[in-house]
Amino acid sequence: MATSAVKVYGWAISPFVSRALLALEEAGVDYELVPMSRQAGDHHRPEHLARNPFGKVPVLEDGDLTLFESHAIARHVLRKHKPELLGTGNLEQAALVDVWFEVEAHQLSPLAIAIVVECIFTPFLGRERNQAVVDENVEKLKKVLEVYEARLSKSKYLAGDFLSLADLSHFTIMHCFMATEYAALVEALPHVSAWWEGLAARPAAKKVAEFMPVGTAGASKKHE
Ligand SMILES: N[C@@H](CCC(=O)N[C@@H](CS)C(=O)NCC(=O)O)C(=O)O
């Protein structure tokens, strides 16, 4: 049986792993997802530590090139196969893609991840959620989302009027976040909400969402 030249190692329910898969799907790259088990500790085994010395997933193998860190993986995939999603060829556009790619990584995602961990993954692992952590991050996220609302009231996408990696990079963590009762924070902001719905409707996003069965809370479970 022929094996794919591009391999992604990890468990696809992870938003980090799925960020890599989304870039591959958007670029139309044929790839193989090599499943690993977190419970079995596959990521601590020597063969995986040889791929990523930090013992995390995802790892991408692209021929002889082995990469870790989901942002770097996504950027590599698009640089190679769909550079227009990086704003390539226009210095100003490329710089704005970089800005909002960094905003996702350093402003929005840390807050959204903290909420998702407490609301979805902690109960899934049989532990009790820490509501104080949720509340603190919800308050910070509200302010960040207001900045997004202002930005998206001026341009259809984050880097301008063109879809880019800056938008796509949000998809997997937001997919998880929208399954919490705090989805209402997004739904209350018309421009952020329309942007999110556009992202979630993309065929590549729908395909990746199938790997991430976190359910949906949405408008039906608004936070009181
Ligand atoms: N900054 C990394 C984060 C990777 C990461 O934390 N992956 C999680 C996926 S659930 C993991 O490997 N966790 C295993 C562990 O920390 O033991 C990225 O973006 O790839």
The ligand as an SDF file (V2000), in Angstrom:
LIG
                    3D

 20 19  0  0  0  0  0  0  0  0999 V2000
    2.5400   25.0370   21.1340 N   0  0  0  0  0  0  0  0  0  0  0  0
    2.3170   23.6690   20.7320 C   0  0  0  0  0  0  0  0  0  0  0  0
    1.3970   23.0140   21.7520 C   0  0  0  0  0  0  0  0  0  0  0  0
    1.3300   21.5270   21.5100 C   0  0  0  0  0  0  0  0  0  0  0  0
    0.5650   20.8230   22.6110 C   0  0  0  0  0  0  0  0  0  0  0  0
    0.4810   21.2840   23.7730 O   0  0  0  0  0  0  0  0  0  0  0  0
   -0.0070   19.6640   22.2720 N   0  0  0  0  0  0  0  0  0  0  0  0
   -0.7500   18.9050   23.2090 C   0  0  0  0  0  0  0  0  0  0  0  0
   -1.9360   18.3130   22.4670 C   0  0  0  0  0  0  0  0  0  0  0  0
   -3.2100   17.7910   23.5320 S   0  0  0  0  0  0  0  0  0  0  0  0
    0.1290   17.7760   23.7410 C   0  0  0  0  0  0  0  0  0  0  0  0
    0.9370   17.2490   23.0110 O   0  0  0  0  0  0  0  0  0  0  0  0
   -0.0450   17.4190   25.0120 N   0  0  0  0  0  0  0  0  0  0  0  0
    0.6380   16.3220   25.5860 C   0  0  0  0  0  0  0  0  0  0  0  0
    1.3140   16.6650   26.8670 C   0  0  0  0  0  0  0  0  0  0  0  0
    1.5090   17.8630   27.1370 O   0  0  0  0  0  0  0  0  0  0  0  0
    1.6420   15.7440   27.6000 O   0  0  0  0  0  0  0  0  0  0  0  0
    1.7040   23.6290   19.3210 C   0  0  0  0  0  0  0  0  0  0  0  0
    1.0670   24.6170   18.9330 O   0  0  0  0  0  0  0  0  0  0  0  0
    1.9050   22.6290   18.6170 O   0  0  0  0  0  0  0  0  0  0  0  0
  1  2  1  0
  2  3  1  0
  2 18  1  0
  3  4  1  0
  4  5  1  0
  5  6  2  0
  5  7  1  0
  7  8  1  0
  8  9  1  0
  8 11  1  0
  9 10  1  0
 11 12  2  0
 11 13  1  0
 13 14  1  0
 14 15  1  0
 15 16  2  0
 15 17  1  0
 18 19  2  0
 18 20  1  0
M  END
$$$$
